[in-house]
């Protein structure tokens, strides 16, 4: 049982309130934030911080909310930032979210929507079994929930309430930030690090309570443009150069098993995301991922080598590879600050859980922030089945995260 039963109700009320506010981001089309609706939640959070008596700021243009809990009763202050994102994923419907609470989940299937006959089946989602007896925040089966990442926002706002209403509690300076567009590769680009005022941070995001990440992929995307020569097929002999054929040749030169569907753990991959081609021109788009810096470079070199070999054979520059860097493995930065992970593990243990970690096969805002000078490992927010209609959040996971965050910041 928690030392703080009030966290249960407080996080639950908050998640219900925040989930009902539409904050779906969309794929970048030239403006940040990608959707104006994210400001609705930003405004609400700013007002709530103000109401709690927490010093706060709202950068409306960039859609970022800041809050500061100044240090209390500590000899040596080590300001720490805690960051969560406000947007929800564009993958499924994220408007008109109608969150509700199932008290003391008895096990088995959960009827989400009687009228439409939508059921969350225990057989399809074995993770449900871990939460028997717990209160669960659920969807009505037609939208995502947005517990990713509003479960984290609920925990952070509850932490703010706790420190604001318990001035006797010792803690270091806590700098809060709520940011837009994480789901669409925003990489916290509009977070003003100077204004935030901490040299180290944790992002709070991800599923499964008690997990954390200090490794992410290195990531780049490549566009391979192939120039052919189109002539009438009747008189093509010795003249035509079919760009589609060269594209197939390029693709066949990639290692056949180093693809997302054949890899897991710490193995990297090439992922061909699209191919458009005709005789005159072909464009292959692909992304490259690897945890290891050296192997990541070798993968990029390989793309250039394949292009070079084809060009050599034609005696002409028919294949052009352009590589755009996306984000890097935060582990390369975090290994210089081992206390960030050891502090986090100690906090998780102090809250009564065994910390668990595995390299994250993607990127987080922390990947970018770490390389911008704000080393930022990630603590799980505790949601389940994110980015789907069967997303849910166990209320005790949010309450437990508040305790972990107190342990992390109390000295
Ligand atoms: Zn997230």
Boltz pocket constraint, residues with backbone or C-beta under 6 A from the ligand:
constraints:
  - pocket:
      binder: B
      contacts: [[A, 85], [A, 148], [A, 149], [A, 182], [A, 205], [A, 206]]
      max_distance: 6.0
